[in-house]
Amino acid sequence: MVRGHAKQQAQEKNAQKQASMKKAGSQLDAQKAGLKFQCPSCLQESTNYKMLQQHYDSKHPKLTIPPEEECYKK
């Protein structure tokens, strides 16, 4: 076979690429790790306090926004 060696090299390279992609992990885990603030009223999670303020302005306009320390998810 003329391309036998090249085929084997291509398969090894592809196997290494597939193995490195498996190590990357799930995007859902990374997304959950990024959500650090939680709305005390409806329990919606957000990435930062500014986004939580925007959430309060649009979804809970009659309520006052709690301080940042109360909304930080532990």
Predicted model as a PDB file, atoms N, CA, C, CB and O in Angstrom, pLDDT in the B-factor column:
MODEL        1                                                                  
ATOM      1  N   MET A   1       0.832  -1.182   0.000  1.00 56.00           N  
ATOM      2  CA  MET A   1       0.000   0.000   0.000  1.00 56.00           C  
ATOM      3  C   MET A   1       0.879   1.247   0.000  1.00 56.00           C  
ATOM      4  CB  MET A   1      -0.948  -0.003   1.210  1.00 56.00           C  
ATOM      5  O   MET A   1       1.822   1.360   0.783  1.00 56.00           O  
ATOM      6  N   VAL A   2       0.565   2.145  -0.857  1.00 66.00           N  
ATOM      7  CA  VAL A   2       1.370   3.347  -0.972  1.00 66.00           C  
ATOM      8  C   VAL A   2       1.057   4.316   0.165  1.00 66.00           C  
ATOM      9  CB  VAL A   2       1.136   4.019  -2.326  1.00 66.00           C  
ATOM     10  O   VAL A   2       1.972   4.912   0.733  1.00 66.00           O  
ATOM     11  N   ARG A   3      -0.227   4.483   0.509  1.00 79.00           N  
ATOM     12  CA  ARG A   3      -0.613   5.467   1.530  1.00 79.00           C  
ATOM     13  C   ARG A   3      -0.770   4.850   2.918  1.00 79.00           C  
ATOM     14  CB  ARG A   3      -1.911   6.141   1.131  1.00 79.00           C  
ATOM     15  O   ARG A   3      -1.332   5.494   3.804  1.00 79.00           O  
ATOM     16  N   GLY A   4      -0.308   3.663   3.130  1.00 83.00           N  
ATOM     17  CA  GLY A   4      -0.477   2.975   4.408  1.00 83.00           C  
ATOM     18  C   GLY A   4       0.116   3.757   5.565  1.00 83.00           C  
ATOM     19  O   GLY A   4      -0.522   3.908   6.607  1.00 83.00           O  
ATOM     20  N   HIS A   5       1.322   4.250   5.389  1.00 88.00           N  
ATOM     21  CA  HIS A   5       1.997   4.998   6.455  1.00 88.00           C  
ATOM     22  C   HIS A   5       1.307   6.347   6.699  1.00 88.00           C  
ATOM     23  CB  HIS A   5       3.485   5.219   6.097  1.00 88.00           C  
ATOM     24  O   HIS A   5       1.127   6.756   7.847  1.00 88.00           O  
ATOM     25  N   ALA A   6       0.928   7.026   5.630  1.00 90.00           N  
ATOM     26  CA  ALA A   6       0.251   8.325   5.763  1.00 90.00           C  
ATOM     27  C   ALA A   6      -1.113   8.153   6.426  1.00 90.00           C  
ATOM     28  CB  ALA A   6       0.089   8.999   4.381  1.00 90.00           C  
ATOM     29  O   ALA A   6      -1.529   8.994   7.223  1.00 90.00           O  
ATOM     30  N   LYS A   7      -1.802   7.072   6.099  1.00 90.00           N  
ATOM     31  CA  LYS A   7      -3.107   6.797   6.711  1.00 90.00           C  
ATOM     32  C   LYS A   7      -2.950   6.556   8.212  1.00 90.00           C  
ATOM     33  CB  LYS A   7      -3.778   5.573   6.037  1.00 90.00           C  
ATOM     34  O   LYS A   7      -3.744   7.050   9.013  1.00 90.00           O  
ATOM     35  N   GLN A   8      -1.938   5.805   8.580  1.00 91.00           N  
ATOM     36  CA  GLN A   8      -1.698   5.531  10.001  1.00 91.00           C  
ATOM     37  C   GLN A   8      -1.367   6.816  10.760  1.00 91.00           C  
ATOM     38  CB  GLN A   8      -0.556   4.512  10.165  1.00 91.00           C  
ATOM     39  O   GLN A   8      -1.844   7.015  11.877  1.00 91.00           O  
ATOM     40  N   GLN A   9      -0.569   7.671  10.173  1.00 92.00           N  
ATOM     41  CA  GLN A   9      -0.236   8.951  10.807  1.00 92.00           C  
ATOM     42  C   GLN A   9      -1.482   9.812  10.953  1.00 92.00           C  
ATOM     43  CB  GLN A   9       0.835   9.699   9.992  1.00 92.00           C  
ATOM     44  O   GLN A   9      -1.667  10.455  11.986  1.00 92.00           O  
ATOM     45  N   ALA A  10      -2.334   9.837   9.943  1.00 93.00           N  
ATOM     46  CA  ALA A  10      -3.560  10.625  10.004  1.00 93.00           C  
ATOM     47  C   ALA A  10      -4.490  10.090  11.087  1.00 93.00           C  
ATOM     48  CB  ALA A  10      -4.269  10.621   8.643  1.00 93.00           C  
ATOM     49  O   ALA A  10      -5.133  10.874  11.786  1.00 93.00           O  
ATOM     50  N   GLN A  11      -4.571   8.781  11.236  1.00 93.00           N  
ATOM     51  CA  GLN A  11      -5.409   8.194  12.273  1.00 93.00           C  
ATOM     52  C   GLN A  11      -4.882   8.522  13.669  1.00 93.00           C  
ATOM     53  CB  GLN A  11      -5.494   6.683  12.088  1.00 93.00           C  
ATOM     54  O   GLN A  11      -5.668   8.816  14.571  1.00 93.00           O  
ATOM     55  N   GLU A  12      -3.578   8.475  13.856  1.00 94.00           N  
ATOM     56  CA  GLU A  12      -2.982   8.813  15.152  1.00 94.00           C  
ATOM     57  C   GLU A  12      -3.213  10.287  15.492  1.00 94.00           C  
ATOM     58  CB  GLU A  12      -1.471   8.502  15.147  1.00 94.00           C  
ATOM     59  O   GLU A  12      -3.522  10.634  16.633  1.00 94.00           O  
ATOM     60  N   LYS A  13      -3.061  11.131  14.498  1.00 95.00           N  
ATOM     61  CA  LYS A  13      -3.279  12.568  14.709  1.00 95.00           C  
ATOM     62  C   LYS A  13      -4.732  12.835  15.077  1.00 95.00           C  
ATOM     63  CB  LYS A  13      -2.892  13.371  13.449  1.00 95.00           C  
ATOM     64  O   LYS A  13      -5.006  13.635  15.971  1.00 95.00           O  
ATOM     65  N   ASN A  14      -5.662  12.177  14.400  1.00 94.00           N  
ATOM     66  CA  ASN A  14      -7.073  12.344  14.693  1.00 94.00           C  
ATOM     67  C   ASN A  14      -7.410  11.805  16.086  1.00 94.00           C  
ATOM     68  CB  ASN A  14      -7.921  11.642  13.629  1.00 94.00           C  
ATOM     69  O   ASN A  14      -8.227  12.398  16.791  1.00 94.00           O  
ATOM     70  N   ALA A  15      -6.801  10.704  16.489  1.00 92.00           N  
ATOM     71  CA  ALA A  15      -7.039  10.142  17.821  1.00 92.00           C  
ATOM     72  C   ALA A  15      -6.564  11.106  18.906  1.00 92.00           C  
ATOM     73  CB  ALA A  15      -6.327   8.782  17.968  1.00 92.00           C  
ATOM     74  O   ALA A  15      -7.230  11.265  19.929  1.00 92.00           O  
ATOM     75  N   GLN A  16      -5.427  11.743  18.692  1.00 90.00           N  
ATOM     76  CA  GLN A  16      -4.921  12.731  19.655  1.00 90.00           C  
ATOM     77  C   GLN A  16      -5.849  13.930  19.731  1.00 90.00           C  
ATOM     78  CB  GLN A  16      -3.502  13.187  19.273  1.00 90.00           C  
ATOM     79  O   GLN A  16      -6.102  14.458  20.814  1.00 90.00           O  
ATOM     80  N   LYS A  17      -6.357  14.360  18.584  1.00 89.00           N  
ATOM     81  CA  LYS A  17      -7.277  15.502  18.542  1.00 89.00           C  
ATOM     82  C   LYS A  17      -8.567  15.174  19.282  1.00 89.00           C  
ATOM     83  CB  LYS A  17      -7.586  15.900  17.082  1.00 89.00           C  
ATOM     84  O   LYS A  17      -9.065  15.997  20.051  1.00 89.00           O  
ATOM     85  N   GLN A  18      -9.110  13.989  19.060  1.00 86.00           N  
ATOM     86  CA  GLN A  18     -10.341  13.576  19.732  1.00 86.00           C  
ATOM     87  C   GLN A  18     -10.132  13.464  21.242  1.00 86.00           C  
ATOM     88  CB  GLN A  18     -10.833  12.237  19.166  1.00 86.00           C  
ATOM     89  O   GLN A  18     -11.014  13.836  22.017  1.00 86.00           O  
ATOM     90  N   ALA A  19      -8.981  12.957  21.663  1.00 83.00           N  
ATOM     91  CA  ALA A  19      -8.688  12.830  23.096  1.00 83.00           C  
ATOM     92  C   ALA A  19      -8.585  14.204  23.754  1.00 83.00           C  
ATOM     93  CB  ALA A  19      -7.381  12.041  23.311  1.00 83.00           C  
ATOM     94  O   ALA A  19      -9.047  14.386  24.880  1.00 83.00           O  
ATOM     95  N   SER A  20      -7.988  15.163  23.067  1.00 80.00           N  
ATOM     96  CA  SER A  20      -7.864  16.505  23.644  1.00 80.00           C  
ATOM     97  C   SER A  20      -9.227  17.193  23.731  1.00 80.00           C  
ATOM     98  CB  SER A  20      -6.893  17.360  22.809  1.00 80.00           C  
ATOM     99  O   SER A  20      -9.459  17.998  24.633  1.00 80.00           O  
ATOM    100  N   MET A  21     -10.123  16.882  22.801  1.00 77.00           N  
ATOM    101  CA  MET A  21     -11.457  17.480  22.843  1.00 77.00           C  
ATOM    102  C   MET A  21     -12.276  16.898  23.994  1.00 77.00           C  
ATOM    103  CB  MET A  21     -12.188  17.258  21.507  1.00 77.00           C  
ATOM    104  O   MET A  21     -13.109  17.604  24.563  1.00 77.00           O  
ATOM    105  N   LYS A  22     -12.064  15.645  24.348  1.00 74.00           N  
ATOM    106  CA  LYS A  22     -12.790  15.038  25.459  1.00 74.00           C  
ATOM    107  C   LYS A  22     -12.373  15.654  26.788  1.00 74.00           C  
ATOM    108  CB  LYS A  22     -12.557  13.528  25.486  1.00 74.00           C  
ATOM    109  O   LYS A  22     -13.191  15.761  27.701  1.00 74.00           O  
ATOM    110  N   LYS A  23     -11.132  16.054  26.904  1.00 66.00           N  
ATOM    111  CA  LYS A  23     -10.623  16.634  28.140  1.00 66.00           C  
ATOM    112  C   LYS A  23     -11.173  18.027  28.400  1.00 66.00           C  
ATOM    113  CB  LYS A  23      -9.120  16.683  28.101  1.00 66.00           C  
ATOM    114  O   LYS A  23     -11.117  18.510  29.531  1.00 66.00           O  
ATOM    115  N   ALA A  24     -11.703  18.679  27.376  1.00 62.00           N  
ATOM    116  CA  ALA A  24     -12.173  20.058  27.508  1.00 62.00           C  
ATOM    117  C   ALA A  24     -13.332  20.167  28.492  1.00 62.00           C  
ATOM    118  CB  ALA A  24     -12.597  20.600  26.148  1.00 62.00           C  
ATOM    119  O   ALA A  24     -13.448  21.187  29.171  1.00 62.00           O  
ATOM    120  N   GLY A  25     -14.180  19.175  28.595  1.00 68.00           N  
ATOM    121  CA  GLY A  25     -15.288  19.208  29.534  1.00 68.00           C  
ATOM    122  C   GLY A  25     -16.546  19.788  28.912  1.00 68.00           C  
ATOM    123  O   GLY A  25     -16.584  20.119  27.727  1.00 68.00           O  
ATOM    124  N   SER A  26     -17.557  19.900  29.729  1.00 74.00           N  
ATOM    125  CA  SER A  26     -18.857  20.349  29.274  1.00 74.00           C  
ATOM    126  C   SER A  26     -18.977  21.868  29.380  1.00 74.00           C  
ATOM    127  CB  SER A  26     -19.962  19.670  30.078  1.00 74.00           C  
ATOM    128  O   SER A  26     -18.441  22.477  30.306  1.00 74.00           O  
ATOM    129  N   GLN A  27     -19.670  22.461  28.443  1.00 79.00           N  
ATOM    130  CA  GLN A  27     -19.916  23.894  28.507  1.00 79.00           C  
ATOM    131  C   GLN A  27     -20.937  24.216  29.584  1.00 79.00           C  
ATOM    132  CB  GLN A  27     -20.391  24.418  27.153  1.00 79.00           C  
ATOM    133  O   GLN A  27     -20.936  25.322  30.124  1.00 79.00           O  
ATOM    134  N   LEU A  28     -21.807  23.269  29.904  1.00 81.00           N  
ATOM    135  CA  LEU A  28     -22.809  23.496  30.939  1.00 81.00           C  
ATOM    136  C   LEU A  28     -22.150  23.682  32.303  1.00 81.00           C  
ATOM    137  CB  LEU A  28     -23.804  22.330  30.984  1.00 81.00           C  
ATOM    138  O   LEU A  28     -22.601  24.501  33.104  1.00 81.00           O  
ATOM    139  N   ASP A  29     -21.088  22.927  32.571  1.00 80.00           N  
ATOM    140  CA  ASP A  29     -20.377  23.078  33.833  1.00 80.00           C  
ATOM    141  C   ASP A  29     -19.736  24.458  33.926  1.00 80.00           C  
ATOM    142  CB  ASP A  29     -19.312  21.985  33.983  1.00 80.00           C  
ATOM    143  O   ASP A  29     -19.771  25.094  34.980  1.00 80.00           O  
ATOM    144  N   ALA A  30     -19.158  24.916  32.835  1.00 79.00           N  
ATOM    145  CA  ALA A  30     -18.535  26.237  32.827  1.00 79.00           C  
ATOM    146  C   ALA A  30     -19.581  27.330  32.992  1.00 79.00           C  
ATOM    147  CB  ALA A  30     -17.749  26.452  31.532  1.00 79.00           C  
ATOM    148  O   ALA A  30     -19.329  28.336  33.654  1.00 79.00           O  
ATOM    149  N   GLN A  31     -20.738  27.140  32.401  1.00 80.00           N  
ATOM    150  CA  GLN A  31     -21.808  28.130  32.514  1.00 80.00           C  
ATOM    151  C   GLN A  31     -22.306  28.216  33.956  1.00 80.00           C  
ATOM    152  CB  GLN A  31     -22.973  27.780  31.565  1.00 80.00           C  
ATOM    153  O   GLN A  31     -22.516  29.313  34.474  1.00 80.00           O  
ATOM    154  N   LYS A  32     -22.495  27.076  34.602  1.00 82.00           N  
ATOM    155  CA  LYS A  32     -22.963  27.067  35.989  1.00 82.00           C  
ATOM    156  C   LYS A  32     -21.944  27.713  36.921  1.00 82.00           C  
ATOM    157  CB  LYS A  32     -23.253  25.635  36.443  1.00 82.00           C  
ATOM    158  O   LYS A  32     -22.315  28.366  37.897  1.00 82.00           O  
ATOM    159  N   ALA A  33     -20.670  27.532  36.621  1.00 83.00           N  
ATOM    160  CA  ALA A  33     -19.634  28.127  37.453  1.00 83.00           C  
ATOM    161  C   ALA A  33     -19.624  29.646  37.317  1.00 83.00           C  
ATOM    162  CB  ALA A  33     -18.268  27.558  37.085  1.00 83.00           C  
ATOM    163  O   ALA A  33     -19.214  30.343  38.245  1.00 83.00           O  
ATOM    164  N   GLY A  34     -20.067  30.166  36.182  1.00 85.00           N  
ATOM    165  CA  GLY A  34     -20.064  31.605  35.951  1.00 85.00           C  
ATOM    166  C   GLY A  34     -21.240  32.327  36.586  1.00 85.00           C  
ATOM    167  O   GLY A  34     -21.194  33.548  36.739  1.00 85.00           O  
ATOM    168  N   LEU A  35     -22.290  31.610  36.959  1.00 88.00           N  
ATOM    169  CA  LEU A  35     -23.466  32.242  37.557  1.00 88.00           C  
ATOM    170  C   LEU A  35     -23.233  32.401  39.057  1.00 88.00           C  
ATOM    171  CB  LEU A  35     -24.758  31.405  37.282  1.00 88.00           C  
ATOM    172  O   LEU A  35     -23.297  31.430  39.811  1.00 88.00           O  
ATOM    173  N   LYS A  36     -22.962  33.632  39.480  1.00 92.00           N  
ATOM    174  CA  LYS A  36     -22.561  33.858  40.859  1.00 92.00           C  
ATOM    175  C   LYS A  36     -23.598  34.604  41.696  1.00 92.00           C  
ATOM    176  CB  LYS A  36     -21.283  34.613  40.879  1.00 92.00           C  
ATOM    177  O   LYS A  36     -23.469  34.655  42.919  1.00 92.00           O  
ATOM    178  N   PHE A  37     -24.615  35.177  41.073  1.00 92.00           N  
ATOM    179  CA  PHE A  37     -25.626  35.935  41.804  1.00 92.00           C  
ATOM    180  C   PHE A  37     -26.998  35.329  41.554  1.00 92.00           C  
ATOM    181  CB  PHE A  37     -25.606  37.427  41.391  1.00 92.00           C  
ATOM    182  O   PHE A  37     -27.273  34.798  40.477  1.00 92.00           O  
ATOM    183  N   GLN A  38     -27.860  35.417  42.572  1.00 93.00           N  
ATOM    184  CA  GLN A  38     -29.180  34.817  42.462  1.00 93.00           C  
ATOM    185  C   GLN A  38     -30.236  35.789  42.972  1.00 93.00           C  
ATOM    186  CB  GLN A  38     -29.242  33.492  43.241  1.00 93.00           C  
ATOM    187  O   GLN A  38     -30.069  36.402  44.027  1.00 93.00           O  
ATOM    188  N   CYS A  39     -31.312  35.926  42.225  1.00 93.00           N  
ATOM    189  CA  CYS A  39     -32.421  36.789  42.601  1.00 93.00           C  
ATOM    190  C   CYS A  39     -33.156  36.153  43.785  1.00 93.00           C  
ATOM    191  CB  CYS A  39     -33.389  37.019  41.394  1.00 93.00           C  
ATOM    192  O   CYS A  39     -33.596  35.008  43.683  1.00 93.00           O  
ATOM    193  N   PRO A  40     -33.299  36.868  44.900  1.00 90.00           N  
ATOM    194  CA  PRO A  40     -34.003  36.296  46.051  1.00 90.00           C  
ATOM    195  C   PRO A  40     -35.498  36.098  45.793  1.00 90.00           C  
ATOM    196  CB  PRO A  40     -33.814  37.186  47.260  1.00 90.00           C  
ATOM    197  O   PRO A  40     -36.124  35.265  46.448  1.00 90.00           O  
ATOM    198  N   SER A  41     -36.075  36.837  44.863  1.00 90.00           N  
ATOM    199  CA  SER A  41     -37.513  36.740  44.606  1.00 90.00           C  
ATOM    200  C   SER A  41     -37.871  35.527  43.758  1.00 90.00           C  
ATOM    201  CB  SER A  41     -38.002  37.996  43.924  1.00 90.00           C  
ATOM    202  O   SER A  41     -38.752  34.749  44.127  1.00 90.00           O  
ATOM    203  N   CYS A  42     -37.196  35.362  42.628  1.00 94.00           N  
ATOM    204  CA  CYS A  42     -37.558  34.288  41.709  1.00 94.00           C  
ATOM    205  C   CYS A  42     -36.453  33.254  41.525  1.00 94.00           C  
ATOM    206  CB  CYS A  42     -37.923  34.869  40.378  1.00 94.00           C  
ATOM    207  O   CYS A  42     -36.627  32.290  40.779  1.00 94.00           O  
ATOM    208  N   LEU A  43     -35.326  33.441  42.191  1.00 92.00           N  
ATOM    209  CA  LEU A  43     -34.191  32.517  42.176  1.00 92.00           C  
ATOM    210  C   LEU A  43     -33.506  32.390  40.815  1.00 92.00           C  
ATOM    211  CB  LEU A  43     -34.649  31.166  42.619  1.00 92.00           C  
ATOM    212  O   LEU A  43     -32.819  31.401  40.557  1.00 92.00           O  
ATOM    213  N   GLN A  44     -33.688  33.377  39.950  1.00 92.00           N  
ATOM    214  CA  GLN A  44     -32.974  33.373  38.672  1.00 92.00           C  
ATOM    215  C   GLN A  44     -31.522  33.732  38.933  1.00 92.00           C  
ATOM    216  CB  GLN A  44     -33.620  34.366  37.652  1.00 92.00           C  
ATOM    217  O   GLN A  44     -31.228  34.618  39.736  1.00 92.00           O  
ATOM    218  N   GLU A  45     -30.621  33.048  38.258  1.00 92.00           N  
ATOM    219  CA  GLU A  45     -29.197  33.281  38.448  1.00 92.00           C  
ATOM    220  C   GLU A  45     -28.665  34.213  37.377  1.00 92.00           C  
ATOM    221  CB  GLU A  45     -28.427  31.961  38.433  1.00 92.00           C  
ATOM    222  O   GLU A  45     -29.156  34.226  36.248  1.00 92.00           O  
ATOM    223  N   SER A  46     -27.646  35.004  37.745  1.00 92.00           N  
ATOM    224  CA  SER A  46     -27.014  35.907  36.786  1.00 92.00           C  
ATOM    225  C   SER A  46     -25.512  35.926  37.030  1.00 92.00           C  
ATOM    226  CB  SER A  46     -27.606  37.339  36.893  1.00 92.00           C  
ATOM    227  O   SER A  46     -25.025  35.462  38.061  1.00 92.00           O  
ATOM    228  N   THR A  47     -24.794  36.472  36.063  1.00 91.00           N  
ATOM    229  CA  THR A  47     -23.336  36.434  36.118  1.00 91.00           C  
ATOM    230  C   THR A  47     -22.738  37.498  37.023  1.00 91.00           C  
ATOM    231  CB  THR A  47     -22.775  36.586  34.742  1.00 91.00           C  
ATOM    232  O   THR A  47     -21.712  37.262  37.660  1.00 91.00           O  
ATOM    233  N   ASN A  48     -23.361  38.658  37.088  1.00 92.00           N  
ATOM    234  CA  ASN A  48     -22.814  39.718  37.934  1.00 92.00           C  
ATOM    235  C   ASN A  48     -23.955  40.570  38.505  1.00 92.00           C  
ATOM    236  CB  ASN A  48     -21.818  40.602  37.130  1.00 92.00           C  
ATOM    237  O   ASN A  48     -25.116  40.403  38.131  1.00 92.00           O  
ATOM    238  N   TYR A  49     -23.610  41.471  39.401  1.00 93.00           N  
ATOM    239  CA  TYR A  49     -24.617  42.260  40.101  1.00 93.00           C  
ATOM    240  C   TYR A  49     -25.317  43.237  39.161  1.00 93.00           C  
ATOM    241  CB  TYR A  49     -23.981  43.018  41.259  1.00 93.00           C  
ATOM    242  O   TYR A  49     -26.503  43.520  39.334  1.00 93.00           O  
ATOM    243  N   LYS A  50     -24.602  43.749  38.180  1.00 94.00           N  
ATOM    244  CA  LYS A  50     -25.212  44.685  37.237  1.00 94.00           C  
ATOM    245  C   LYS A  50     -26.325  44.004  36.427  1.00 94.00           C  
ATOM    246  CB  LYS A  50     -24.142  45.261  36.291  1.00 94.00           C  
ATOM    247  O   LYS A  50     -27.370  44.603  36.174  1.00 94.00           O  
ATOM    248  N   MET A  51     -26.096  42.777  36.033  1.00 93.00           N  
ATOM    249  CA  MET A  51     -27.136  42.025  35.324  1.00 93.00           C  
ATOM    250  C   MET A  51     -28.333  41.764  36.242  1.00 93.00           C  
ATOM    251  CB  MET A  51     -26.570  40.689  34.791  1.00 93.00           C  
ATOM    252  O   MET A  51     -29.479  41.759  35.794  1.00 93.00           O  
ATOM    253  N   LEU A  52     -28.058  41.553  37.506  1.00 93.00           N  
ATOM    254  CA  LEU A  52     -29.143  41.345  38.465  1.00 93.00           C  
ATOM    255  C   LEU A  52     -29.960  42.626  38.643  1.00 93.00           C  
ATOM    256  CB  LEU A  52     -28.581  40.878  39.822  1.00 93.00           C  
ATOM    257  O   LEU A  52     -31.180  42.569  38.802  1.00 93.00           O  
ATOM    258  N   GLN A  53     -29.299  43.762  38.618  1.00 93.00           N  
ATOM    259  CA  GLN A  53     -30.016  45.040  38.695  1.00 93.00           C  
ATOM    260  C   GLN A  53     -30.932  45.212  37.490  1.00 93.00           C  
ATOM    261  CB  GLN A  53     -29.022  46.217  38.781  1.00 93.00           C  
ATOM    262  O   GLN A  53     -32.074  45.648  37.638  1.00 93.00           O  
ATOM    263  N   GLN A  54     -30.452  44.878  36.316  1.00 94.00           N  
ATOM    264  CA  GLN A  54     -31.282  44.965  35.120  1.00 94.00           C  
ATOM    265  C   GLN A  54     -32.469  44.003  35.213  1.00 94.00           C  
ATOM    266  CB  GLN A  54     -30.447  44.662  33.864  1.00 94.00           C  
ATOM    267  O   GLN A  54     -33.574  44.330  34.781  1.00 94.00           O  
ATOM    268  N   HIS A  55     -32.239  42.837  35.769  1.00 93.00           N  
ATOM    269  CA  HIS A  55     -33.306  41.863  35.965  1.00 93.00           C  
ATOM    270  C   HIS A  55     -34.372  42.441  36.902  1.00 93.00           C  
ATOM    271  CB  HIS A  55     -32.738  40.536  36.535  1.00 93.00           C  
ATOM    272  O   HIS A  55     -35.569  42.328  36.634  1.00 93.00           O  
ATOM    273  N   TYR A  56     -33.932  43.057  37.994  1.00 93.00           N  
ATOM    274  CA  TYR A  56     -34.882  43.649  38.939  1.00 93.00           C  
ATOM    275  C   TYR A  56     -35.680  44.773  38.290  1.00 93.00           C  
ATOM    276  CB  TYR A  56     -34.148  44.177  40.174  1.00 93.00           C  
ATOM    277  O   TYR A  56     -36.885  44.888  38.516  1.00 93.00           O  
ATOM    278  N   ASP A  57     -35.030  45.588  37.498  1.00 93.00           N  
ATOM    279  CA  ASP A  57     -35.731  46.695  36.843  1.00 93.00           C  
ATOM    280  C   ASP A  57     -36.810  46.194  35.884  1.00 93.00           C  
ATOM    281  CB  ASP A  57     -34.736  47.574  36.089  1.00 93.00           C  
ATOM    282  O   ASP A  57     -37.868  46.812  35.762  1.00 93.00           O  
ATOM    283  N   SER A  58     -36.550  45.092  35.213  1.00 94.00           N  
ATOM    284  CA  SER A  58     -37.521  44.617  34.228  1.00 94.00           C  
ATOM    285  C   SER A  58     -38.552  43.649  34.817  1.00 94.00           C  
ATOM    286  CB  SER A  58     -36.796  43.946  33.088  1.00 94.00           C  
ATOM    287  O   SER A  58     -39.720  43.701  34.431  1.00 94.00           O  
ATOM    288  N   LYS A  59     -38.157  42.779  35.730  1.00 94.00           N  
ATOM    289  CA  LYS A  59     -39.061  41.742  36.229  1.00 94.00           C  
ATOM    290  C   LYS A  59     -39.724  42.080  37.564  1.00 94.00           C  
ATOM    291  CB  LYS A  59     -38.312  40.460  36.369  1.00 94.00           C  
ATOM    292  O   LYS A  59     -40.843  41.641  37.830  1.00 94.00           O  
ATOM    293  N   HIS A  60     -39.043  42.854  38.399  1.00 93.00           N  
ATOM    294  CA  HIS A  60     -39.578  43.199  39.724  1.00 93.00           C  
ATOM    295  C   HIS A  60     -39.501  44.716  39.936  1.00 93.00           C  
ATOM    296  CB  HIS A  60     -38.795  42.448  40.850  1.00 93.00           C  
ATOM    297  O   HIS A  60     -38.783  45.166  40.829  1.00 93.00           O  
ATOM    298  N   PRO A  61     -40.210  45.503  39.151  1.00 92.00           N  
ATOM    299  CA  PRO A  61     -40.055  46.964  39.243  1.00 92.00           C  
ATOM    300  C   PRO A  61     -40.545  47.558  40.568  1.00 92.00           C  
ATOM    301  CB  PRO A  61     -40.799  47.619  38.108  1.00 92.00           C  
ATOM    302  O   PRO A  61     -40.081  48.627  40.965  1.00 92.00           O  
ATOM    303  N   LYS A  62     -41.466  46.890  41.255  1.00 93.00           N  
ATOM    304  CA  LYS A  62     -41.991  47.435  42.502  1.00 93.00           C  
ATOM    305  C   LYS A  62     -41.122  47.089  43.708  1.00 93.00           C  
ATOM    306  CB  LYS A  62     -43.393  46.932  42.730  1.00 93.00           C  
ATOM    307  O   LYS A  62     -41.269  47.704  44.764  1.00 93.00           O  
ATOM    308  N   LEU A  63     -40.243  46.141  43.575  1.00 91.00           N  
ATOM    309  CA  LEU A  63     -39.378  45.730  44.674  1.00 91.00           C  
ATOM    310  C   LEU A  63     -38.079  46.534  44.658  1.00 91.00           C  
ATOM    311  CB  LEU A  63     -39.078  44.222  44.592  1.00 91.00           C  
ATOM    312  O   LEU A  63     -37.634  46.999  43.608  1.00 91.00           O  
ATOM    313  N   THR A  64     -37.486  46.686  45.826  1.00 91.00           N  
ATOM    314  CA  THR A  64     -36.178  47.350  45.897  1.00 91.00           C  
ATOM    315  C   THR A  64     -35.085  46.304  45.704  1.00 91.00           C  
ATOM    316  CB  THR A  64     -35.995  48.100  47.261  1.00 91.00           C  
ATOM    317  O   THR A  64     -35.226  45.146  46.097  1.00 91.00           O  
ATOM    318  N   ILE A  65     -34.019  46.735  45.103  1.00 90.00           N  
ATOM    319  CA  ILE A  65     -32.908  45.825  44.822  1.00 90.00           C  
ATOM    320  C   ILE A  65     -32.136  45.590  46.113  1.00 90.00           C  
ATOM    321  CB  ILE A  65     -31.972  46.397  43.708  1.00 90.00           C  
ATOM    322  O   ILE A  65     -31.700  46.549  46.750  1.00 90.00           O  
ATOM    323  N   PRO A  66     -31.958  44.330  46.512  1.00 90.00           N  
ATOM    324  CA  PRO A  66     -31.189  44.056  47.732  1.00 90.00           C  
ATOM    325  C   PRO A  66     -29.707  44.331  47.520  1.00 90.00           C  
ATOM    326  CB  PRO A  66     -31.392  42.603  48.180  1.00 90.00           C  
ATOM    327  O   PRO A  66     -29.241  44.387  46.382  1.00 90.00           O  
ATOM    328  N   PRO A  67     -28.978  44.499  48.591  1.00 91.00           N  
ATOM    329  CA  PRO A  67     -27.530  44.735  48.440  1.00 91.00           C  
ATOM    330  C   PRO A  67     -26.823  43.530  47.810  1.00 91.00           C  
ATOM    331  CB  PRO A  67     -26.897  45.050  49.810  1.00 91.00           C  
ATOM    332  O   PRO A  67     -27.328  42.408  47.796  1.00 91.00           O  
ATOM    333  N   GLU A  68     -25.662  43.815  47.305  1.00 89.00           N  
ATOM    334  CA  GLU A  68     -24.905  42.794  46.579  1.00 89.00           C  
ATOM    335  C   GLU A  68     -24.572  41.586  47.440  1.00 89.00           C  
ATOM    336  CB  GLU A  68     -23.631  43.387  46.035  1.00 89.00           C  
ATOM    337  O   GLU A  68     -24.546  40.463  46.937  1.00 89.00           O  
ATOM    338  N   GLU A  69     -24.318  41.793  48.725  1.00 89.00           N  
ATOM    339  CA  GLU A  69     -23.922  40.698  49.619  1.00 89.00           C  
ATOM    340  C   GLU A  69     -25.065  39.683  49.789  1.00 89.00           C  
ATOM    341  CB  GLU A  69     -23.499  41.260  50.997  1.00 89.00           C  
ATOM    342  O   GLU A  69     -24.810  38.489  49.947  1.00 89.00           O  
ATOM    343  N   GLU A  70     -26.311  40.150  49.759  1.00 88.00           N  
ATOM    344  CA  GLU A  70     -27.449  39.244  49.930  1.00 88.00           C  
ATOM    345  C   GLU A  70     -27.694  38.377  48.698  1.00 88.00           C  
ATOM    346  CB  GLU A  70     -28.700  40.039  50.249  1.00 88.00           C  
ATOM    347  O   GLU A  70     -28.253  37.286  48.806  1.00 88.00           O  
ATOM    348  N   CYS A  71     -27.289  38.848  47.561  1.00 87.00           N  
ATOM    349  CA  CYS A  71     -27.582  38.155  46.313  1.00 87.00           C  
ATOM    350  C   CYS A  71     -26.450  37.225  45.881  1.00 87.00           C  
ATOM    351  CB  CYS A  71     -27.857  39.161  45.221  1.00 87.00           C  
ATOM    352  O   CYS A  71     -26.619  36.436  44.951  1.00 87.00           O  
ATOM    353  N   TYR A  72     -25.310  37.309  46.541  1.00 87.00           N  
ATOM    354  CA  TYR A  72     -24.178  36.472  46.144  1.00 87.00           C  
ATOM    355  C   TYR A  72     -24.490  35.021  46.487  1.00 87.00           C  
ATOM    356  CB  TYR A  72     -22.865  36.934  46.842  1.00 87.00           C  
ATOM    357  O   TYR A  72     -24.825  34.702  47.628  1.00 87.00           O  
ATOM    358  N   LYS A  73     -24.378  34.145  45.493  1.00 81.00           N  
ATOM    359  CA  LYS A  73     -24.695  32.731  45.668  1.00 81.00           C  
ATOM    360  C   LYS A  73     -23.504  32.045  46.314  1.00 81.00           C  
ATOM    361  CB  LYS A  73     -25.057  32.058  44.308  1.00 81.00           C  
ATOM    362  O   LYS A  73     -22.362  32.250  45.902  1.00 81.00           O  
ATOM    363  N   LYS A  74     -23.765  31.245  47.310  1.00 71.00           N  
ATOM    364  CA  LYS A  74     -22.664  30.573  48.029  1.00 71.00           C  
ATOM    365  C   LYS A  74     -22.455  29.166  47.570  1.00 71.00           C  
ATOM    366  CB  LYS A  74     -22.921  30.570  49.506  1.00 71.00           C  
ATOM    367  O   LYS A  74     -21.572  28.476  48.078  1.00 71.00           O  
TER     368      LYS A  74                                                      
ENDMDL                                                                          
END                                                                             
